[in-house]
Amino acid sequence: MSGTDERSARMSAYLDARLDPSDKEAFERDLQGSVEASKEVVDLQRMISVMGDLPAVEVPPDFYKGVLRKLRKPQHSRGAAVAGLVSLPFQLVSVVIIVLVGALYVLAELERETHYVAPDIDGLRGGAGSVDTDVPEIAPNPSGR
């Protein structure tokens, strides 16, 4: 449990008068050291007081059955289902077009001629026209590549 969660749990237990006397005293000492926590406890005590002053509300006898019926009812209406079926072909066509464009792009890139420009080996070795003569000799690649 993190520090914030632990503090919230202790605060809830304090407000519900569920702390034993030693924990209650320790929590009240902590409140004296924290203006923010003290303000939060006072705000919560006010809210509890206001909530306790509210009149009780009686629900109709079939309230719970009505809630359960609404929870079990399908979430989408027939109109939404029809709209989903109409848009499905358009979504499929869009996906096919995107895949085709991607495939054509890859094929075009593979067909494209690549040009490789070899480095100037003579310039690196210090050949004619080279200014830097301290460049070491480049060993040939043993694999011939």
N, C-alpha and C positions, 0 to 999 in steps of 0.2 A: 504494500500500500504506500503511495507517495505521501509526502509531507502534507500536501494540500488535502488529499483524501482523508488522511488521519485527522487533520484539524477539523474538517467538516463533520466527520463522524463524532468527534468529541463534542463539537458545538451542538450537534443534533441531540446527543445524549444529555448534554447539560440543559438544553431547552426543554427536553422531555422529562427532566428530573430523574434520569436513570443512572447518574454517576454516584459511586459510593462517596462518602464524605471526604476521604483523602484525595480522590481524583477531582472532586468538585473544588476543593481548596487549591489544588495545583492549577486547574484550569482558570480559576478566578485570578490567580497570581499572573498567569500568562496574559490574561485580558488586561491587567494593569500595565503590562509592558508593551501592549500593542494597541495603538489608537484605532487602527483599521479594524482589528478583530472586535474591539469593544463596540465600535459603531455598527458593525455587522450584527452583533448579538442584540443590540438595542433595536435595530431595524426589524430583525426577525421577531423579537418579542412584541413589537407593535403590530406586525402583520398577524401574528397568532391571536393577539387580542381582538383585532378587527374581525378576523375570520370567526372567532368565537362569538362575536356579537351579532353575526348574521342570522336571520331566521332560518329555521330548518325548511327545506323544500321537500314537498311530498311529490313523488313521481306517480304517474298513472299505473294501475296494476299491470298493464300489458307493455310497459316501457322496456323491460329487459328482453321480452320476446321480440319486440320491434327492432331493437338494436341487433339481436342475433340474426333476425331475418335480413336486415340490411347488410350485415357482415357476410352472410352466405350468398347474397345476390351477386350475380356476375357483375364485374366492374365496368364492362363496356356495353353500350347499347347496340341495337341492331344497326343503326345508322353508322356508328363508328366502325363496325365490322365490315359493312359494305364498302365504306371509304377505304379501309385497309386492303380489301381485295382488289379494288380498282387501282390503287397505287402500286400494288405488288408487281404487275407487269412492267410498269415504268421503272421501278427500282431494278428489276432484273435486266432490262434493256440498258440501263445506265451502267451497271456493273460490266456487262458484256462489252460495251463500247470502251470503257476504261481499260479493260484487259486487252482488247484489240489494239488500241492506241499504244499501250505499253509494249506489246509484242512487236508491232511495226517499228517502234523506236529502237528496240534492241536489235532487230534485224538490220535496220539502217546503220546502226553503229558498227555491227559486225561486218557489213559490206564495205564500209568506208575504208579507203586506202590510208594506211598510216605511213607517215614519213619519219624516218629515224635519221637524225643528224649526228654523225659520229664526232666525238671531240677531237680537237686539234692535238694529236699525239706529239707531233714535232714541236709544237709550242711548249708543251709540258716538259719535253726532254731538253729543252734549251737549244733547239735547232736554229736554223737561219731565221732571223728577225725576232728572236726571243730576247727579252731583256734580262730575265731571271735565269741565271746559270746555276743556281743552287738547288734546283728541283731534281730529286733523285730519279734514276732510270725506272721506268714502269715495266714490271715483269709481265711477260705475256701470260694469258690465261691458259693453264694446262689443259683445260677441257676443249679449247678451241672455240669457245662461244664468245 
